[in-house]
Amino acid sequence: MDLINILVWVIVGAIAGWLASIVMKTNRQQGLLMDIVIGIVGGLIGGFVLNALNVGGAVTGLNLASILTAFIGAVILLAVLRMLRSAT
């Protein structure tokens, strides 16, 4: 993994995490670093879920499909975190 791939993951993660935080209304609770982390983890979750559904879902670069995959995973992650917080 070279520097360009790492930068692409950070950019895709930031965009997807930010969009997911707006949709899930957690934007005021998290900053840029948390958006990036949520987006990167969301990319992994989104890729797994979409591959399991045979839809595709690889994060392959800085493109709309990658951002959409990471966004879907980030929304799933934030929804699970919300359910865990409300259960306690």
LUMGUKOL-324289 format. One line per field, with one value per atom (N, C-alpha, C): x, y, z; atom name; residue number from 1; residue in one letter. Coordinates in nm, 4 decimals. Each point is the difference from the previous one (the first is absolute). Example, Ala and Ser with C-alpha at 12.3 -4.5 7.8 and 13.67 -1.06 7.14 Angstrom:
BEGIN
east 1.3190, -0.0890, 0.0900, -0.0350, 0.0820, -0.0770
north -0.5690, 0.1190, 0.1200, 0.1050, 0.1190, 0.1090
up 0.7800, 0.0000, 0.0000, -0.0720, 0.0060, 0.0730
atome N, CA, C, N, CA, C
num 1, 1, 1, 2, 2, 2
residu A, A, A, S, S, S
END
This chain:
BEGIN
east 0.0865, -0.0865, 0.0904, -0.0157, 0.0832, -0.0737, 0.0690, -0.0539, -0.1267, -0.0066, -0.1186, -0.1231, 0.0141, -0.1138, -0.0463, 0.0933, -0.0361, -0.0757, 0.0476, -0.0688, -0.1401, -0.0156, -0.1323, -0.0929, 0.0469, -0.0832, -0.0400, 0.0931, -0.0311, -0.1037, 0.0160, -0.0948, -0.1376, -0.0044, -0.1284, -0.0634, 0.0810, -0.0508, -0.0552, 0.0688, -0.0464, -0.1332, -0.0101, -0.1248, -0.1149, 0.0241, -0.1064, -0.0393, 0.0969, -0.0294, -0.0761, 0.0371, -0.0691, -0.1446, -0.0202, -0.1365, -0.0848, 0.0582, -0.0736, -0.0344, 0.0910, -0.0285, -0.1124, -0.0114, -0.1109, -0.1310, -0.0005, -0.1219, -0.0443, 0.0948, -0.0320, -0.0071, 0.0178, -0.0091, 0.0989, 0.1226, 0.1069, 0.1105, -0.0283, 0.1024, 0.0575, -0.0807, 0.0485, 0.0781, -0.0125, 0.0663, 0.1392, 0.0329, 0.1281, 0.0707, 0.1305, 0.0802, 0.0531, 0.0956, 0.0558, 0.0681, 0.0768, 0.0699, -0.0987, -0.1061, -0.1015, -0.0736, -0.0248, -0.0617, 0.0874, 0.1303, 0.0930, -0.0015, 0.0062, 0.0004, -0.1309, -0.1125, -0.1309, -0.0087, 0.0496, -0.0040, 0.0875, 0.1194, 0.0895, -0.0581, -0.0451, -0.0639, -0.1281, -0.0718, -0.1199, 0.0309, 0.1152, 0.0407, 0.0192, 0.0577, 0.0177, -0.1351, -0.0854, -0.1325, -0.0843, 0.0000, -0.0767, 0.0458, 0.1304, 0.0521, -0.0427, 0.0043, -0.0407, -0.1492, -0.0830, -0.1451, -0.0385, 0.0540, -0.0368, 0.0525, 0.1173, 0.0501, -0.0867, -0.0477, -0.0867, -0.1336, -0.0436, -0.1243, 0.0233, 0.1236, 0.0394, -0.0280, 0.0212, -0.0205, 0.1340, 0.1079, 0.1315, 0.0369, 0.0671, 0.0239, 0.1434, 0.0933, 0.1396, 0.0321, 0.0816, 0.0501, 0.1255, -0.0119, 0.1070, 0.0713, -0.0335, 0.0654, -0.0908, 0.0380, -0.0774, -0.1065, -0.1117, -0.1103, -0.1316, -0.1088, -0.1319, -0.0378, 0.0345, -0.0341, 0.0700, 0.1243, 0.0738, -0.0597, -0.0337, -0.0594, -0.1359, -0.0777, -0.1319, 0.0138, 0.0955, 0.0242, 0.0380, 0.0933, 0.0432, -0.1128, -0.0813, -0.1134, -0.1008, -0.0335, -0.0955, 0.0528, 0.1264, 0.0592, 0.0061, 0.0292, 0.0069, -0.1374, -0.1047, -0.1353, -0.0349, 0.0358, -0.0233, 0.0749, 0.1262, 0.0812, -0.0610, -0.0401, -0.0594, -0.1330, -0.0776, -0.1272, 0.0243, 0.0991, 0.0335, 0.0508, 0.0852, 0.0504, -0.1133, -0.0958, -0.1154, -0.0825, -0.0205, -0.0770, 0.0728, 0.1322, 0.0773, -0.0048, 0.0072, -0.0077, -0.1360, -0.1062, -0.1338, -0.0339, 0.0711, -0.0260, 0.0597, 0.0965, 0.0628, -0.0632
north -0.1175, 0.1175, 0.1229, 0.0833, 0.1187, 0.1227, 0.1113, 0.1233, 0.0463, -0.0172, 0.0424, -0.0780, -0.1316, -0.0819, 0.0417, 0.0303, 0.0446, 0.1322, 0.0922, 0.1290, -0.0174, -0.0916, -0.0263, -0.0537, -0.0947, -0.0542, 0.1107, 0.0897, 0.1094, 0.0940, 0.0336, 0.0910, -0.0643, -0.1255, -0.0707, -0.0140, -0.0344, -0.0125, 0.1301, 0.1098, 0.1304, 0.0377, -0.0193, 0.0355, -0.0888, -0.1319, -0.0937, 0.0181, 0.0177, 0.0199, 0.1283, 0.1051, 0.1282, -0.0108, -0.0600, -0.0164, -0.0884, -0.1085, -0.0888, 0.0718, 0.0837, 0.0720, 0.1012, 0.0561, 0.0916, -0.0778, -0.1138, -0.0805, -0.0524, -0.0450, -0.0593, 0.1050, 0.1262, 0.1123, -0.0111, -0.0411, -0.0024, 0.0980, 0.0892, 0.0901, 0.0915, 0.0467, 0.0911, -0.0719, -0.1308, -0.0759, -0.0471, 0.0030, -0.0545, 0.0982, -0.0039, 0.0890, -0.0707, 0.0634, -0.0514, -0.1354, -0.0142, -0.1267, -0.1145, 0.0244, -0.1033, -0.0291, 0.1020, -0.0228, -0.0921, 0.0235, -0.0826, -0.1438, -0.0178, -0.1359, -0.0713, 0.0692, -0.0593, -0.0358, 0.0854, -0.0261, -0.1168, -0.0110, -0.1111, -0.1321, -0.0034, -0.1218, -0.0280, 0.1061, -0.0152, -0.0596, 0.0342, -0.0588, -0.1500, -0.0438, -0.1438, -0.0692, 0.0612, -0.0576, 0.0009, 0.1118, 0.0107, -0.0992, -0.0175, -0.0974, -0.1409, -0.0327, -0.1335, -0.0230, 0.0964, -0.0152, -0.0070, 0.0886, 0.0012, -0.1234, -0.0487, -0.1244, -0.1185, -0.0006, -0.1082, 0.0007, 0.1178, 0.0119, -0.0151, -0.0315, -0.0141, 0.1250, 0.1158, 0.1262, 0.0599, -0.0519, 0.0601, 0.0724, 0.1106, 0.0792, 0.0125, -0.0091, 0.0192, 0.1491, 0.0416, 0.1366, -0.0022, 0.0505, -0.0160, 0.1290, 0.1062, 0.1267, 0.1158, 0.1147, 0.1206, 0.0137, -0.0709, 0.0031, -0.0108, 0.0219, 0.0026, -0.1345, -0.1096, -0.1333, -0.0260, 0.0403, -0.0191, 0.0847, 0.1239, 0.0880, -0.0537, -0.0494, -0.0564, -0.1251, -0.0857, -0.1201, 0.0375, 0.0929, 0.0431, 0.0709, 0.0774, 0.0696, -0.0995, -0.1026, -0.1021, -0.0677, -0.0373, -0.0636, 0.0931, 0.1277, 0.0969, 0.0216, 0.0031, 0.0139, -0.1224, -0.1183, -0.1226, 0.0068, 0.0420, 0.0098, 0.0987, 0.1174, 0.0991, -0.0480, -0.0732, -0.0540, -0.1040, -0.0855, -0.1016, 0.0678, 0.0997, 0.0728, 0.0697, 0.0559, 0.0645, -0.1015, -0.1193, -0.1036, -0.0466, -0.0120, -0.0416, 0.1040, 0.1282, 0.1059, 0.0085, -0.0223, 0.0096, -0.1232, -0.1102, -0.1226, 0.0088, 0.0917, 0.0097, 0.1041
up 0.0000, 0.0000, 0.0000, -0.0990, -0.0085, 0.0533, -0.0027, 0.0581, -0.0712, -0.1306, -0.0749, 0.0442, 0.0176, 0.0450, 0.1391, 0.0875, 0.1350, -0.0071, -0.0826, -0.0148, -0.0586, -0.0957, -0.0572, 0.1075, 0.0825, 0.1084, 0.0976, 0.0311, 0.0932, -0.0614, -0.1274, -0.0657, -0.0116, -0.0461, -0.0113, 0.1382, 0.1003, 0.1367, 0.0533, -0.0275, 0.0481, -0.0640, -0.1300, -0.0700, 0.0469, 0.0012, 0.0386, 0.1461, 0.0879, 0.1421, 0.0247, -0.0708, 0.0150, -0.0480, -0.1181, -0.0518, 0.0915, 0.0501, 0.0905, 0.1297, 0.0495, 0.1244, -0.0188, -0.1198, -0.0282, -0.0041, -0.0698, -0.0126, 0.1358, 0.0812, 0.1300, 0.1118, -0.0352, 0.0942, 0.1168, -0.0309, 0.0999, -0.0364, -0.0939, -0.0533, 0.1078, 0.0907, 0.1040, 0.1094, 0.0087, 0.1055, -0.0404, -0.1284, -0.0430, -0.0911, 0.0043, -0.0825, -0.1236, -0.0654, -0.1241, 0.0196, 0.1068, 0.0235, 0.0187, 0.0732, 0.0204, -0.1300, -0.0827, -0.1312, -0.0847, 0.0017, -0.0776, 0.0493, 0.1315, 0.0573, -0.0322, 0.0189, -0.0297, -0.1482, -0.0873, -0.1431, -0.0424, 0.0585, -0.0340, 0.0485, 0.1245, 0.0518, -0.0782, -0.0356, -0.0825, -0.1353, -0.0572, -0.1266, 0.0112, 0.1105, 0.0231, 0.0198, 0.0812, 0.0255, -0.1273, -0.0703, -0.1233, -0.1052, -0.0130, -0.0947, 0.0354, 0.1288, 0.0445, -0.0262, 0.0371, -0.0150, -0.1481, -0.0806, -0.1416, -0.0726, 0.0379, -0.0597, 0.0415, 0.1237, 0.0471, -0.0755, -0.0433, -0.0765, -0.1512, -0.0399, -0.1408, -0.0829, 0.0615, -0.0692, -0.0417, 0.0512, -0.0208, 0.1273, -0.0119, 0.1187, 0.0418, -0.0932, 0.0357, -0.0002, 0.0950, 0.0010, -0.0857, -0.1230, -0.0990, -0.0349, 0.0606, -0.0297, 0.0338, -0.0477, 0.0270, -0.1089, 0.0199, -0.0960, 0.0756, -0.0719, 0.0628, 0.0616, -0.0674, 0.0524, 0.1335, 0.0116, 0.1254, 0.1122, -0.0305, 0.1006, 0.0432, -0.0946, 0.0318, 0.0867, -0.0318, 0.0803, 0.1427, 0.0141, 0.1333, 0.0740, -0.0717, 0.0606, 0.0566, -0.0774, 0.0465, 0.1257, -0.0017, 0.1174, 0.1201, -0.0242, 0.1096, 0.0631, -0.0818, 0.0542, 0.0843, -0.0485, 0.0776, 0.1323, -0.0045, 0.1224, 0.0992, -0.0480, 0.0911, 0.0563, -0.0785, 0.0496, 0.1087, -0.0196, 0.1012, 0.1267, -0.0146, 0.1177, 0.0744, -0.0739, 0.0635, 0.0801, -0.0582, 0.0700, 0.1258, -0.0081, 0.1170, 0.1104, -0.0377, 0.0998, 0.0663, -0.0773, 0.0579, 0.0841, -0.0218, 0.0775, 0.1401, 0.0195, 0.1329, 0.0854
atome N, CA, C, N, CA, C, N, CA, C, N, CA, C, N, CA, C, N, CA, C, N, CA, C, N, CA, C, N, CA, C, N, CA, C, N, CA, C, N, CA, C, N, CA, C, N, CA, C, N, CA, C, N, CA, C, N, CA, C, N, CA, C, N, CA, C, N, CA, C, N, CA, C, N, CA, C, N, CA, C, N, CA, C, N, CA, C, N, CA, C, N, CA, C, N, CA, C, N, CA, C, N, CA, C, N, CA, C, N, CA, C, N, CA, C, N, CA, C, N, CA, C, N, CA, C, N, CA, C, N, CA, C, N, CA, C, N, CA, C, N, CA, C, N, CA, C, N, CA, C, N, CA, C, N, CA, C, N, CA, C, N, CA, C, N, CA, C, N, CA, C, N, CA, C, N, CA, C, N, CA, C, N, CA, C, N, CA, C, N, CA, C, N, CA, C, N, CA, C, N, CA, C, N, CA, C, N, CA, C, N, CA, C, N, CA, C, N, CA, C, N, CA, C, N, CA, C, N, CA, C, N, CA, C, N, CA, C, N, CA, C, N, CA, C, N, CA, C, N, CA, C, N, CA, C, N, CA, C, N, CA, C, N, CA, C, N, CA, C, N, CA, C, N, CA, C, N, CA, C, N, CA, C, N, CA, C, N, CA, C, N, CA, C, N, CA, C, N, CA, C, N, CA, C, N, CA, C
num 1, 1, 1, 2, 2, 2, 3, 3, 3, 4, 4, 4, 5, 5, 5, 6, 6, 6, 7, 7, 7, 8, 8, 8, 9, 9, 9, 10, 10, 10, 11, 11, 11, 12, 12, 12, 13, 13, 13, 14, 14, 14, 15, 15, 15, 16, 16, 16, 17, 17, 17, 18, 18, 18, 19, 19, 19, 20, 20, 20, 21, 21, 21, 22, 22, 22, 23, 23, 23, 24, 24, 24, 25, 25, 25, 26, 26, 26, 27, 27, 27, 28, 28, 28, 29, 29, 29, 30, 30, 30, 31, 31, 31, 32, 32, 32, 33, 33, 33, 34, 34, 34, 35, 35, 35, 36, 36, 36, 37, 37, 37, 38, 38, 38, 39, 39, 39, 40, 40, 40, 41, 41, 41, 42, 42, 42, 43, 43, 43, 44, 44, 44, 45, 45, 45, 46, 46, 46, 47, 47, 47, 48, 48, 48, 49, 49, 49, 50, 50, 50, 51, 51, 51, 52, 52, 52, 53, 53, 53, 54, 54, 54, 55, 55, 55, 56, 56, 56, 57, 57, 57, 58, 58, 58, 59, 59, 59, 60, 60, 60, 61, 61, 61, 62, 62, 62, 63, 63, 63, 64, 64, 64, 65, 65, 65, 66, 66, 66, 67, 67, 67, 68, 68, 68, 69, 69, 69, 70, 70, 70, 71, 71, 71, 72, 72, 72, 73, 73, 73, 74, 74, 74, 75, 75, 75, 76, 76, 76, 77, 77, 77, 78, 78, 78, 79, 79, 79, 80, 80, 80, 81, 81, 81, 82, 82, 82, 83, 83, 83, 84, 84, 84, 85, 85, 85, 86, 86, 86, 87, 87, 87, 88, 88, 88
residu M, M, M, D, D, D, L, L, L, I, I, I, N, N, N, I, I, I, L, L, L, V, V, V, W, W, W, V, V, V, I, I, I, V, V, V, G, G, G, A, A, A, I, I, I, A, A, A, G, G, G, W, W, W, L, L, L, A, A, A, S, S, S, I, I, I, V, V, V, M, M, M, K, K, K, T, T, T, N, N, N, R, R, R, Q, Q, Q, Q, Q, Q, G, G, G, L, L, L, L, L, L, M, M, M, D, D, D, I, I, I, V, V, V, I, I, I, G, G, G, I, I, I, V, V, V, G, G, G, G, G, G, L, L, L, I, I, I, G, G, G, G, G, G, F, F, F, V, V, V, L, L, L, N, N, N, A, A, A, L, L, L, N, N, N, V, V, V, G, G, G, G, G, G, A, A, A, V, V, V, T, T, T, G, G, G, L, L, L, N, N, N, L, L, L, A, A, A, S, S, S, I, I, I, L, L, L, T, T, T, A, A, A, F, F, F, I, I, I, G, G, G, A, A, A, V, V, V, I, I, I, L, L, L, L, L, L, A, A, A, V, V, V, L, L, L, R, R, R, M, M, M, L, L, L, R, R, R, S, S, S, A, A, A, T, T, T
END
